[in-house]
Amino acid sequence: MPTADDLLVIRCQEGDKKAFELLVKKYQRRIFHLIYRMTQDPSVVEPLAQEVFFKAYRAIQSFRRNSQFYTWLYRIAVNTCLSHVKRDMPEEGHEELSDLNTLRASNGAVLPNFRDPEQEMMRKEFYAHVLEAVRQLPQELRVAIVLREFMGLNYEEIADVIQIPLGTVRSRIFRGRARLRESLAPHFRPGEQ
C-alpha cells in the first residue's frame, strides 16, 4: 500500500507542483537539521537546503520508490553537504545546539544534567566540546554518526542513504562512537561514564 509520500511523489511525477511543495514543507526542517549537523555552519544551511530541494525537484522523475522518499532525499542532502565541504571548507565557529542531548552514549554514560546558571554555562562548554569532537571525526564516520545519533535513522536507512553495506554502517557507527567517547571522556563527571 502506497504511503502518503508515495502518493505525493506520484503527483509530482505527474507535474503537480503543489505536491512537491507539500513534500518540501514536510521535510524542510529535517533537511535544515541534517545540513547543520553535517556542516556545523549556520550560514550555509538555507542555501544548501535550497540546492537539495532543487536537485530533488529536478530528479523526482527518476525516483522509482524502491526506497523511502526521505532516505532518497537524505541521500541528496548528504551528497550536497559532502560536495560543499570538499569545495569550500566552512570556517571555524559553531552555534550551540539546543537539542544535542539526543546524542546517546553507547557505554551507558549520561550527558551532564544542567539546571542552574552555572550548569547552563557548563552545558554550553560541553556542547562546544561535542561539536568539536563531531567535527574532528573522519568524514565517513561523521556522516554515519550524524544520521544515526542526530537524525535518528536506523542502520538499514543509513545504509540506504549513503549506499553502503549494513555491516559497514555498523562498523562506522561503532568506530565513530568509540572516537566520540574517547574525545568526550574528560568532560563527563565522575561516575557518569
MOPE-V358609 format. One record per residue. SS is DSSP state (H for helix, E for strand, - for the rest). PSI is psi in degrees with one decimal (none if undefined). D_CENTER is the distance of its C-alpha to the mean C-alpha in whole Angstrom. Layout:
# MOPE-V358609
SS&PSI&D_CENTER / SS&PSI&D_CENTER
This chain:
# MOPE-V358609
-&129.7&28 / -&143.7&26 / -&172.5&23 / H&-39.8&23 / H&-42.3&20 / H&-43.9&23 / H&-40.0&25 / H&-39.9&24 / H&-44.0&23 / H&-44.3&26 / H&-39.9&28 / H&-45.3&25 / H&-20.6&27 / -&2.8&30 / -&8.1&30 / -&102.1&29 / H&-30.1&27 / H&-35.1&26 / H&-39.5&25 / H&-38.2&22 / H&-38.6&22 / H&-39.4&21 / H&-40.6&18 / H&-47.0&17 / H&-39.2&18 / H&-39.4&16 / H&-3.1&13 / H&-48.1&13 / H&-41.0&11 / H&-39.2&8 / H&-41.4&8 / H&-47.0&9 / H&-47.3&6 / H&-46.0&3 / H&-43.4&6 / H&-42.5&8 / H&-36.2&5 / H&-40.0&6 / H&-26.7&9 / -&33.2&10 / -&101.1&13 / H&-22.9&14 / H&-17.0&16 / H&-5.1&14 / H&-53.7&12 / H&-48.2&15 / H&-39.0&16 / H&-36.2&13 / H&-42.6&13 / H&-41.5&16 / H&-42.0&16 / H&-49.3&14 / H&-32.8&16 / H&-45.6&19 / H&-41.3&18 / H&-42.4&17 / H&-43.2&21 / H&-29.2&23 / H&1.8&21 / H&-30.8&22 / H&-28.3&25 / H&-6.8&24 / -&120.6&22 / -&4.0&24 / -&28.7&22 / -&4.3&22 / -&171.2&18 / -&145.7&17 / H&-44.0&16 / H&-32.1&12 / H&-35.6&12 / H&-44.3&14 / H&-41.5&12 / H&-38.1&8 / H&-43.8&11 / H&-43.0&12 / H&-44.8&9 / H&-46.9&8 / H&-37.7&12 / H&-43.1&12 / H&-43.6&10 / H&-39.2&12 / H&-41.8&15 / H&-46.4&15 / H&-39.8&14 / H&-37.4&17 / H&-22.5&20 / -&85.5&19 / -&128.0&18 / -&150.3&16 / -&159.5&19 / -&156.9&19 / -&127.4&18 / -&148.3&16 / -&152.2&16 / -&143.2&16 / -&120.7&13 / -&-23.4&15 / -&32.4&13 / H&-12.4&12 / H&-3.4&14 / H&-14.7&12 / -&120.6&12 / -&135.5&14 / -&116.6&17 / -&-14.1&18 / -&11.0&22 / -&-1.9&22 / -&149.1&22 / -&146.5&21 / -&147.4&20 / -&144.1&23 / -&122.3&24 / -&121.2&24 / -&-35.5&27 / -&175.0&30 / H&-40.0&29 / H&-42.3&30 / H&-32.9&27 / H&-42.0&25 / H&-41.0&25 / H&-36.9&25 / H&-44.8&21 / H&-41.9&20 / H&-43.8&22 / H&-43.0&20 / H&-40.0&16 / H&-39.5&17 / H&-41.1&18 / H&-46.0&15 / H&-43.9&13 / H&-40.8&15 / H&-42.0&15 / H&-42.7&11 / H&-33.5&13 / H&-13.9&16 / -&145.2&14 / -&149.5&15 / H&-46.4&12 / H&-32.6&13 / H&-40.0&12 / H&-44.0&9 / H&-48.5&7 / H&-43.4&8 / H&-44.7&8 / H&-45.4&4 / H&-36.7&4 / H&-54.7&8 / H&-31.8&8 / H&-34.4&5 / -&-14.8&5 / -&17.6&8 / -&147.3&9 / -&171.8&12 / H&-40.1&13 / H&-40.4&15 / H&-39.2&12 / H&-43.7&10 / H&-39.6&14 / H&-43.3&14 / H&-49.0&11 / H&4.3&12 / -&56.6&15 / -&161.8&17 / -&151.7&19 / H&-41.0&18 / H&-35.4&20 / H&-38.5&18 / H&-49.7&14 / H&-44.0&16 / H&-45.4&18 / H&-40.7&15 / H&-41.9&13 / H&-48.0&17 / H&-39.4&17 / H&-44.6&14 / H&-40.4&15 / H&-42.8&18 / H&-40.1&18 / H&-43.1&16 / H&-43.9&19 / H&-44.4&21 / H&-35.1&20 / H&-8.3&20 / H&-42.0&23 / H&-13.4&25 / H&0.2&23 / -&145.1&24 / -&153.8&27 / -&138.9&30 / -&-5.5&30 / -&-7.5&26 / -&none&25
